[in-house]
Amino acid sequence: MSSQQRHLQLPLRLSLFISASILLATASANAGEYLNGIKWKAPEVVTPGKTDSAPPSDAIVLFDGTSLKDWKNGERWEVKDGVAYSGKGKIVSKEAFGDCQLHIEWTAPVPVKGSGQGRGNSGVFLMDRYEIQVLDSFNNPTYFDGQAGAIYKQTPPAVNAMRPPGEWNTYDIFWTAPRFDDDGKLLSPAYITAIHNGVLILNHFELKGDTPYHRPPAYQQHPPTGPISIQDHGNPVGFRNIWVREFKPAGGEQVRKPFIRDGKKETPIED
C-alpha cells in the first residue's frame, strides 16, 4: 500500500469511529429507564445542628449540661460546669428507644488513678442490657474485649481511638434493636455501628446477646424499645451532650412490579 493510499484511509477510519460512537450513544439514550415500582414518601426534613456534635432538630436531648431530670437516679450524680459525673448507681433514661442514633461525650478522670478495668470505667447500655464499654484505654492495657469501644465480652473495637485522660471522647452509635416473635423467639439480632472520635470502630456488628460479666451472652425477649443507661463503676467519669434520634427507614409502598420504561412502552421485570 502506497503512502498516498494510507493517507486516504485515515479520514475514512476516523469517520467510521465517529459514526459508531454516535450510534452507541443514541442506543444508550434510547435503552429505556429502570423503575422499581415503589411509591416513596417524601423524606422528612431535618435541620442539622450548627456542628456535627450539636443535636439536629429531631433529636431528643437527654442531657444538655443543666440537669439529669430526664434520668432515673439522676439526682445521685453530680452536675457541675455542664458535666455529669458518675455517682451512686447507674442512671437510666426515662424515655425508651428502639432503632436509634445516639451521641454521647465522655472524659476519663484526672488525675489518673488505677489500672486496667479500675481506671476510668463506665459503660453505655442500649436498651439497658447491651453495653459498649467506657474505659480509660489510653496507654492502659486490659483484656481487649473490655477496652473502650468494645461490646463487652463480645468483641474489641477495630482500633483504639482513645484520647488522653482529661480530653473529651465522643461516641456516635447507630443501633438496630433485636426483634422477637410473640413466642419470644429471636427473629433478628441486634446490630451496632459505632464511631469513636470520628473513627469507625464497629461496623454493623451482630451482637450475640446481652453483655454480662459472669455468663455467656444470651437473648431474652424484651419490649421493642428500652431505656439507655450509663453505668457507675466507682470512677468519676464525666459525661456531656447526650442526645438520641429515633431512626425509621425511608417509607414506600410497592405499587407494581419493577419495569423498564422505553418511551410509551413498559416492560415488566419478572421474578
N, C-alpha and C positions, 0 to 999 in steps of 0.2 A: 504494500500500500504506500502510495506516494505521500509526501508531506502535505500536498495540496488536498488530497482526499481526507487525510486525518483532520485537517483544518476545517473541512466542510462538515465532518461528522460531529464536531464539538457542539455547535449550536443545536443540532438535532437531538443529541443526548440531553442537553440542558432543557430543551423544550419538552421532551418526554418526562423528565424528572418533575418539572413544574406541573405538568398535566396530572401526573399520578398523585402528587401532593394535594392538588385541588380536589381530586376525586375522593381521596381518603378523608379529607376534612369535611367534604359535603356528606359523605356516608356517615361519618361520626355525628354530624349535626342532625342527621335525619334518622338516627338509630332508635329514637324513642326515649321516653323517661320512665324510670322505675318509680312506682308509688306503692307504699306499704299498706295502704287501705286503712290506716289508723287515723281517726279524727282526734287530734290533740287539743287539750285545753291550753289556753294561754298561760305560760309560766307567770307565777306571782312576781311582782316587782319588789325587790328587797334593796334597801339603801345600805350600802356598806358603811362601816364605821370610818372615822377620819383616819385611822391607822388600821393595820391588819389585826392588831390586838384589841381594838375597840369593838364593842358589841354592835352588830348590824341591827337594822330596825326591827327584825322579827325575833331577836334574841330575848330569852328570859334571863334577867340578871339575878344571879344568886348571891353575889357579894360585890358591892361597889365601893368598899372601903369604909363604910359608915357603921354598919351593924350586921349581926348574924341573925336578924329577925326571921329570915326565911329558912332557918335551920333548926331542927330539934336539937336541944342541948347546946345551942349556940351561946347561951348565957354563961357557960362554963369555960369558954375560950376568951382570951384577952384580945381586944381590938385596939390597936394603937398606931397612930400615924398612917391609917389606911391599910394596915396589915392585920390579918387574923393569925394568932399564934395557937398551935395545937395545945390543948389544955387537959382537962379531966374528962376523958372518954371521947368517943368519936362523935362527930356531928353528922346529921342525916337531913338531907333536903326535904322540905315539906311537900314539894311537888315531885311527881313521878314521871319518868321518861322511858320511852322505848327506843326506837332508832333515833339517833341524835348526833349532833356535833357539840363537843364540849371543849371549852377553852379554860385553862386554869394556869396560874403562875405561882411559883413557889421558890423559896430560898432556904438553903441549908444554914443552920445556925452557926454563928461565930461568937466567941472563939470556938475553934474545933475541939470537940470532946469525943472520946470513944473511938472505936474502930469497927470495921465490918458492919454487921447489922445493928450495932449500937451507936451508929453515927448518922444523925440527920434522918432517922427512919420515920416514915409515914406511909400512906397509900391512898390512892383514889379508887373507889369501888363503884363500878357501874352496876345499877340495879341492886346495890347494897350487897353484892356477892362475888363480883368478878373484878379482881384487883390488878391495876397497873401500879407497879411499885414506885414509891418515892423514897429516895435514899441519897445521902451524900456519897456519890460514886466518883468523886474527883480524887484520884490517887488514893483510893481506899478499896483494896481487894476484898472480895467476898464471893460467895457462890454466884455463878453467872446468871442463873435464873431467879436471882433475888436482888440484882442490882437495879439502879434507876432505869425505868423504862421497860423492865421485864414484866411479862404476865406471870405473876408469882407462881413459881414451881412448875411452869409450863414451857416457857421459852425466854432466853435472854433477848435484849434488843439487838438489832443487827449491828449497831455500833454504839459506842459510849460517847454521847454528845454533851456530857455534863460540863457546866461552868463551875468555877471555883466557889467555895463557900462564901456567902455574903452577896454573891451576884444572883440575879433572877434567872430562873429557868421557866420555860414555857412548854406546856403540853397542849397540842391540838389533837383531839381524839375524835375519830369517826367510828361510831358504834352501830352495829347491826344486832338487834336483840334476837335471842333464840325463839323459836316457835314450837309450840306443843299442840297436840290434838286434845280433844275433850277427855280422853282417857289418860292423859299425861304422857303419852309417847312423844319423844322428840321428833319433830318434823324437819327442823333445820337448826344447826348450831349457831352460836354467837360468833361474830367476826369483829375484828378490831383493826383499824389502821391508826397509827399514831406518829406524830411529828414532834420531835424534841428539839427545841431551839432552832427550828427551821430545817431539821434533818429528819428524813424518813427513817424510823427505827422499827416499825411494824407495818407490814403491807398485807392487809386483808388476812390476818392470821386467824385461823379457825381454833376457837377455844375448845378444850376437851371437857369442859365443865367448869364448876366453881373453882376457887383458888385457896383451899385450906392449907395449913401447915402440916397437919397431923394425919392426913389420909390422902388417897389419890383423888384427883378431880372427878366430879360426877355432876350430871344434870338431874335436877329435881324440878318438877313442874312448879311454875310460879306465874303470877299475873303477867300480862303482856307489857306492862310498864312497872318501873320500880324507881326508888329514890337513888340519888347519888350520895355517897357517904365518904367522909375523909377520916382516916384513922388517927388515933392518938397512940403513939408508941413510946411515950415518955420523953421525946425530944422536942424542943420548941421550934418546930418547922414553921416558917411563915408562909401565908397564902394571900393572894390578892387577885382581883379582876377575874372573877369566876362567872361565866355565862354559858348558856346552853341554847342550841337551836334544835327544835324538833324537826326531824327530816321526813319528808314524804317525796317519793319519786314523781317524776312528771306523769301527769294523768292523761289518759286517752282511751278511746274505745275502738276496737276492731270492727269497723262497719262493713267491710268487704274483704275479700281475699286480695293479696298483693297482685299487681298487674303492671303491664307495660303500656304506656300511652304513646302512640305514634300518630300525631295529628288527631283525627277523629276516631281512629281505630284503637280499641282497648283489648289487650290480650291477657286473660287471667294467667297467673302463675300457679300451676297445680302442685300439690304436695308431692 
